[in-house]
Amino acid sequence: MTGHEEHGGAGRRVGRRSRALKIAGLTLAGVMTLGIAGAGWVYWHLNDNIKSVDINSALGDDRPAKAVTTPAATASASATPLPTGSVNILVLGSDSRSGKENKKLGGGNSSGARSDTAMVVHIDAGRTSATVVSIPRDTLVTRPSCPLSSGGSTSVAYHAMFNSAYSLGGAVCAVKTVESITGVRMDHYLEIDFSGFAKLVDALGGVTVTTDQDIDDVDSHLHLKKGTHHLNGTQALALARTRHGIGDGSDLGRIGLQQKLVKALLDQMAAGSLLTDPAKLYAVADAVTSSLTTDTGLDSLSELMRLGQSLKGLTSDHVRTVMMPVVTAPSDPNRVIAKEPAASDLWKSLR
């Protein structure tokens, strides 16, 4: 073989390597482009899932005062600090029957919805501890006049069922009623429906709860022996809705089970591999956002992420769950009213 032939062979090898590098580069560029486009689609999809209500505009300034907070300093002047001040969030579980999945899980009338679960979540300054206060839906309250989206407003109603506020005027009236009876400003509003809760539990891989007694509820279709159980989404939802299979069959017994579920969900999120498992993280995010209604201060994925990041130091061990103190209503043995002064003292502690 001559030197010229050797040079030609080397040239062909260099040419083949060059073409291979170009192909690899183009392939990598294509994968990166698809990855960026995919990430953009995921963000848009999750962001577009979220529904919101402009509660601040609807209620105006006739509300309890906002808590004054000071943002935390950051090491970088260009970084936006995460919020660290105390915050109050009204969390409602809606028994909406709209959509096939909600009808399957809840049944009943599909023409409206009620606030099946109501919790005021107070997160302390520093965001490493919190108090969750459940308000029994059977509580008789003075329901204030609420603005309606169709125009006008409702009349003040005395001795009204607490959950009638949501049925009558949606999120806006629910927030106004809670602020009226507590004197506490609700900084944010979060609502999740039946199917969203069940999907969230399934996306997390289920939740583990311990029941103190046997549960046999034909209405919620839940049958559990006393002890520890790992529940899927449908079972967890049934547990949250169970009332006839425990205690005296009232809403008060159910609240204890709902509070167990809140802590179980926090434990599952903390113990899981959400941040290292993109598929699982997406499933959880999709489950939450697709069934979520918020106020306009939390109606984007970035705002929800900031809230979540600010709570990274909060564990179930530092979450106190209580029920608003109540007594049987003199006018109706099947209803309750706030027990005073215990209820007022509780709300004062959260201002």
C-alpha positions, 0 to 999 in steps of 0.5 A: 500500500502506498503513502497516497493510499494511506492518506486517502484511507485516513481521510475517509476515516476522518470524514466518517468520524466528522459525519458521525459527530454531526449526526450525534450533534444533530440528534442531541440537539433534537432530543434537547429541543424535544425535551425543552418543548416537552417541559414547556408543554408539561408546564403549560398543561399543569398551569392550564389545569388550575381554575381560580376565583378572584375573591379579593376583588369580589369581597373588597376591603370589608374584611379582617386586616392582613397580617403584617409580614417581613420577607426573609433576606436571601444570600443573592440580591437577585433571588426572590425570597420565599415567603416566611410569614404566617398565612391562613388558607381556607381549604375546602373539600367539595362534594361536586358531582360534576363530571363522570368521575365525581358522579361515580365517586359521590353519586347524588345530585349533579346540579350543585356542590357543597363544602363537604370538608372545611379546614382553616390552615394556619401556618405559623411564621417561619413555616415549620409549624401549623394548626389545622382547624376543622369547621363542622359543616353542620354548624349553625352560623350567621351567614353574611350578605355575599356578592353573587357573580350574577350581580347583586348579593344574598341576604344575611341569614341567621341560624344557617348551616355553615356549608350553605354558604358555599352552596349559595355563593361558591368560594366567595361566600364560603370565604366571607362566612369563615372570615365573619365567624372567625375574624381571621383573614383568609390569605388564600383559598384552595378547593379540591373535589372528590376525584382530585383527592382520590387521584392525589392519593393514588399518585402518591402510592396510597396512604397509611392510616390507623383507625381506633375502631371498626368502620362499617359504613354502607353509605360510603362503602367502607368496611375496615377493622380496627388497626393500620391500613394502607388505603388507595384513593377510593378507600381514602375518599370513603374514609374522609366521607365516613360518618354513619359507621363511627361514633354517633353518626354525626359530622363530628366523628368524621372530622377526626378521620379527616384530620388523620388523613391530612397527616397521613398525606403529609407523611406520604409526601415527605417519605416519597421520592417525588423529587427524584421520580419525574413520572411520579411528580408529574402524576401528583402535580396533574392530580392536584391541579386538574381538580383544584380551584384557588384564589387568584393569588395561587392560580399559577404553577409557579405560585403553588410551587413557591408555596410548596417550597416555603413549606419544605420544613413543615412535617406532620409532627409539627401540625396540630389538628383541632376542631372548632369547639362546638356544643349541641344547638338548642334549636336542633339536636342534629346541629351544633353551634360554636362553644364560647368563649373557647371558639373565639379564643382559638380564632384569636390565637391564629390572628 
